[in-house]
Structure formats: structure tokens, C-alpha cells
Amino acid sequence: MKEIGIIVAMDEEREAISNIMTEVEIEQIYNLRFLKGKIQGKSCIVAKSGIGKVNAARTTQVMLQNYDIQYVINLGAGGSINGMLNIGDVLIAKEVVQHDFDITAFGHSKGYITGVGNSVICDRDLVSEIEQMIQSIPERSYQIKIGVIATGDIFCTETWMKDKIRAKFNADVVDMECAAIGQVCYLDNVPFMVIRAISDTPNGRNASTFDENLKFASKRCANILKEFLV
């Protein structure tokens, strides 16, 4: 039976997912802990990768090599670089880019990766399915939007960097993992999607804002996931 792969970066994000799981078992591969269980009756595998692109890519590949994964969902907190997205809002990615990947010296555009392209497109069927689910959610106090996430191995704090990434990639959110997960899924031909709740906005002081809102953002993502898997 195929299983849904769920990858997060941090303990708080994993805890939020485990709280909506049943029949949970733990397996360890290398030093990675995989939670096997069910969400809304669907078989899921949950892993915490740790922060950053290498950790995220490594965890994705280990998951795909050891489990029969139907598709991968990455979820967790993210930083808004779109002035229309506020703390607590949710961004569903239609594509993901690596804003710190740079081989422009060889005539390519910023973010272009050989063998992958300028971005990884999230699975259109999954994005369409979650769009339909969003429309059925009762009245809510936060936005859910479809957009672009830019990934890099840096916690973005500076306003000038936020503005630069926004202008270059037309991105809505920054994070440190999802495009690396997307790249592995693309290369392995596995469908992929992303759910990110806004925890902060780069403004020079947002590290503390991120800490304050991490659990809240994690729980919001878990609730969206639970509705999606009905």
C-alpha cells in the first residue's frame, strides 16, 4: 500500500502532525526517525529533516528509498515576502525555487539548476485538489493563497534581501527546505506539494517573531493537512 510522505524541518512541526495521527509506530533509519501512522484513515510517513537544504534533500531521498511513497508533502512555518500575506496566513506552493543557487557566470538565470530548470513545479493535481478543499472551508480569519516559495540556506532577516528575492523570483514566501525536497521529488519522479503558514516577515527583528509563532504556524499547517486528507 502506498503511503503519503510528510517532511518537516523542526520538532514543533513534527509534534503538530503527530497530534493528528493515529496508530503511530516509530522506525529509525540511520539517525532519522520515521513516524508511521494514519491521518484521516490514510497511511502516512512523517519525518523531521532538520533545517536546511542538505538535511531536507537527504531525508527525502532516504524516505523515498525505504517506503512506497505516493506523494510528498512538505509543511511548516515560512517567512512572508509578499506584503499581502500576514502572520497566520497560509501559502500553498505552485512552484518552488532556490534563490541562493547561482551559476549566472555560465549564462544561466539566477536559481537555474542543471537538469532541473529555473524552478520545480508542484504537482498540479495535488494543488488543484487542495484549491477545491480550500473553497469548502467555512469562514476563516486568515487567507490561503497559491504562490511561489523561494528556498535558501539562510534565515532571511534583512528587508533588502526580502525585496530582492521578491523582485527576482516573484516569490511570496521564503523558507530553507522546500525547494530541495522538490528537487529530489522531481528527479525521482514523485509528486510533491507544499503547505506553509506565515510565522514572520523579514524586518531585521523577525527571528524572535518566528520563535513566538512557530507552534501556532505548525498547528495551522497540521489542520490544513487534516482537512486535505479527508
Secondary structure, DSSP 8 states (H G I E B T S, - for coil): --EEEEEESSHHHHHHHHTT-EEEEEEEETTEEEEEEEETTEEEEEEE--SSHHHHHHHHHHHHHHS-EEEEEEEEEEEE-STT--TT-EEEEEEEEETT---GGGT--TT-BTTTBS-EE--HHHHHHHHHHHHHS---SS-EEEEEEEE-SS----HHHHHHHHHHH--SEEESSHHHHHHHHHHHT--EEEEEEEEE--SSSHHHHHHHHHHHHHHHHHHHHHHHT-
